[in-house]
Every structure is written in structure tokens, then in C-alpha cells.
Amino acid sequence: MAKDVIKKYMPDYNKIRANKNLQVFGTLLHNPLLWHFNRKSISGAFAVGVFCAFIPIPFQMLLAAAGAIIFHVNLPLSVALVWISNPITMPPLFYAAYKFGAWLLGKEPREFEFILSWDWLATELLAIWEPFLLGCFLFGSISALLSFGIVRLLWRQQIIAHWKKRKTKQVGVPLQ
């Protein structure tokens, strides 16, 4: 089952609770719902993690952890899914979000070259922030809803297949 595969790669509960970066959440990490592996917890974790991956700020993992705590979904998976937007995937994701936001606002996308400096942030980012943030918000929302629905659907299909297999073993006659 997919549940077993996810559990296999998840870090130990005590190691996560002992992580210094997560100490800001204090005793909130003791909530057992943050560590469950069920359909609600996993699909919610996908929604939180994928949405936070499209938030264009540093420390997305802390936002994902806070979202997992607020919505009582699986914390390790929420935090891990933020890495969808990593240094390799971030430029194309955010550029696509900017172009989508510009298209929605009816603005012509500007050509620019990203340079990580305060000067660039002060000049260029101020010129593109509206379509950029709109695109990021919509990409994050749509991706979160899609991932939530897909995980729920796949989980349900797996349960149905498991029950059919179980019933076949009990009766000894294959189902049509």
C-alpha cells in the first residue's frame, strides 16, 4: 500500500519533535493528529504542503508546519511537500505564475532577468508584484485543491481494490 511506502520514508516522530527549528510550536507538536496516516490527514497534508510551496517567501517549511498544526494534518508530509519548489524548480514555477497572473490582469508580461540583489528586489519586483503574487496564489490554490482531490480519489480506489481482493480470498471465487 502507498501508506506503507510513505511511512517507510518518514522521519521518526521523536526526531521531528526534537528539531530546534520546530521548537517555536512548543507543545502543539504533541497533538497525535499530526502524525496519523489516514485519508484525511494525508490528503490534507498534500493540500497544505503544495499550497505553501507556491508562497514566494523564505521559510516555507515553517508555514507548512503551522498549516499542518492548524488543520490537524500530517506534519512531516506537509513540510516535505514544500520542496516541490526547490532551487531548481522555483524559477520556472514562479515565472509561469507571473505570466499567468499578468495574463489574468490583462497586463503585458515584462521581460526581465532575475538577479538576487537588493537593488533588483527594490526595482524590478516592485514592478511585477501584483501579477506575480496573484499567479502564485492561484497556482498554489489550484494545485492544493487538485492534489487534495487526487490523493482522496487514489486512496479510495486503493481501499476498494483491497476490499475486492479480501472478498475474493474469503469466497474463493473471483469477482467480475
N, C-alpha and C positions, 0 to 999 in steps of 0.2 A: 504494500500500500504506500501511497505517497506520504502519508502521515509518518510512517516508519523511516522513510528517507529523510524527511525534514528533521525528525527527532535525532537521527544519527549525526547530522552536521551542526546541530545547535550546541552552543557552549553550555557549560554546567551552570545551573541556577545560582549556586553559591559564588562562583567566579564573577558572574554578572553583578550580583548584589554587592560584591566587594570592590567593584570597579570605582576608582576615585572620581571619574567624570560623572558618574550617575549618583553620587552621594547627595547632590542637591535635591534629589527626590526623597531622601530620608526613608521613613518607614512605609511610604507609598509602594515601595518595591516589594513589600511583604504580601501584597494582595495576590492570592493564588490564581485569580483570573488572568493575570499577566503571563502565566506560564502554561496555561491549558492548550491542548491541541485538539480542538474541535472545529466544526464547520464555521461557527460564528466567530471564534477567536482568530482563526487563520484567514478567513475572508476579510475580516475587519483589519487585520494586520496588513494585508496586501493593500487595502484602500488607504490606510494611514501612511504606510511607507512609500507607496508610489506617489501619493499627493505631495508628501514632503520632499521627494526627490526633485520636484519641479519648482520648489521655492528657491529663488536665486540668492541665498544668503549662506554665509558660513555656519557651521554647527547645525546642519540639517538633522543630524543624528539625535541631538538633544530635543529638537522639535518633534521628531518621530517618537522618541521615548515619552515625551509629555502627552502626545496624542494617544499613544497606547495606554497610558495611565488613565487619561480622561475617558476613553471609550472602552476600557477594560478588555483590550485585545492583546494578542501575543506580543510581548515586548521585544524579544530577541529578533523575531522575524520582521517586525516594523522597522527596527533600527537597521537591520541588514539590507532591506529593500531600498533604503535611501541611496545605496551605492549604484543604483541604476544610473544616476547622474554622477559619474566619476570624471576625473580629469580628461579621459579620452572621449567619453560620450557627451560631456557637458557642452562643448562648443556647438556641435550640430543640433542638439536638443534645444538649446537656448536661442540659436539663430532661427530655427524653424518656429519656435514660439514667438519670436519677434516678428517674423514675416507674417505669421497668422494673425497676430494682434494688429499689425499695420493694415492688413487686408480687411479685417473686421471694422476698423476705424475709418477705412477709406483713405488712408494715407499711403503715399508712395514710400516703399521701403528705401531707406538711405543705405548707400554703400559705405562701409567703414571697416577699418582694420583694428581689431582689438589689441590693445597694449595695456598690460597690467601696470598701471601707474595712477597716482592721484590726479594728475593732470587730465588723463583720459577720462577717468570717472567723473571729474568735475565738469568736463565739457561735453563729451560725446554721450555719456549715459544720461545726462540731463535732457538731451535732445530726443532720446529714444525710449525713455522710461515708460510712457503710457502704453504704447503697443507691446513693449517687452513684458511688462507686468500683467497686462490683460492676457496675452498669449500664454504666459507661464501659468496663470491662474486657471485658464480654460483647459490647457493641456493637462495640468495636474488633476483637475476635477473630472474631466472625461476619462483619463487613464485610471483614476481611482475607482470610478463607477464601473468601468469595463472590467478591471481586474477583480473587483468585488464580485460582480456577476459571474464571470468566468470561473473563478475559484468555487463559488457556490454550485454552479452547474456541474463542474468536473467532480466535485465531492459527491454530489447527489448521484451522478452516473456510476461512480465507483461503488457507492453503497448498494445501488440497485444490482450491479453486477455481482457483488459479494453475496447478496441475498439469493440471487438466482443460483449461484454456484453452491451455496449452502443447501438450498432446497433440492437441487439435483442430487447432492450427496445423500440427503435424507431419504428421498423417494427412490433413488436409483434409476430414475427414468429422465432422460434429457428433456429439457423444456424446449418448446418450439418457439 
